């Protein structure tokens, strides 16, 4: 076996692994990224709906967005790389039963500096046609929108390579054990010696933890995203979510993508498009979007992937309590793309400085699950 040494080994080259690698290298650390797939962004990152938003209900998640979204909005200006950011917005359609508590979260968003507009159902019609039945109002985030997940992830990969980060693709981690003051990582015929491990393996993060004898409570849940045939309305629909059902829809060029995340499903690497679930999504959404009755479906253009999900649907960012030299950056439960800029800088500061100062990720530590911390409600 060949042995390679670096300060940090990052496991996973999705968007949080790539962001972490670049931020670590900026701090002068030597970094090796190990990826089981043939390229970056081939797991959860590349299979997402790529939305970014500030409209959360808890301050820690709002603050992660308030750090991350300005990075995305000005990424090309900062770094000279186009990441496909489009400020199409998020439009949340709020039922009467949820309106009062939703407005409480809007007040918190405003207090923290998030630009969120409150609309009545008729005003919201300017963005997308929908039935107003049962709705008390809507909120719109003008900073919210989408990025191209491949372009963004590969931008960080290229920037990291410019700082001499080594990316090892087709490299499946098969063993992890403490050695001296650091770790020894086994992957195929190679071994990698390092002081720090960053577990950014997305839906596979629980398996990576298990290789080291650690409990990382993150597991895979399948997501399915469906693509329509071309539609006649030329407006760019924001990423619109009916909070009464969880069904979402947004423009994708001259089509729309839509779906409904099954958060109650069991963990597992279930594969493929489920036709029964597609029918369920259509029947659930058609009452709100009557134009779906005439909408064709492009099954060949639809896709599926995995979320890495934690027990409370918020990420785990921070040191593992049962070992040393191990940082988890996983369990984002569908929010990994929108919070990758904040995650990368937090991981780098934990390793380089021993603590974070740019963003506060204390709410996302491992041992929070036994505490009565506020749980994020805007999980879609």
Secondary structure, 3 states (H helix, E strand, C coil): CEEEECCEEEECCCHHHHHHHHHHHHCCCCEEEECCCCCCCCCCCCCCCCEECCCCCCHHHHHHHHHHHHHHHCHHHHHCCCCCCECCCEEEEEEHHHHHHHHHHHHHHHHCCCCEEEECHHHHCCCCCCCCCCEEEEEEECCCEECCHHHHHHHHHHHHHHCCCEEECCCCCCEEEEECCEEEEEECCEEEEECEEEECCHHHHHHHHHHCCCCCCEEEEEEEEEEECCCCCCCCCCEEEECCCCCEEEEECCEEEEECCCCCCCCCCCCCCCHHHHHHHHHHHCCCCHHHHHCCEEEEEEEEEEEEEECCCCCEEEECCCCCCEEEEECECCCCCCCHHHHHHHHHHHHHHCCCCCCCCHHHCHHHHHCCCCCCCCCC
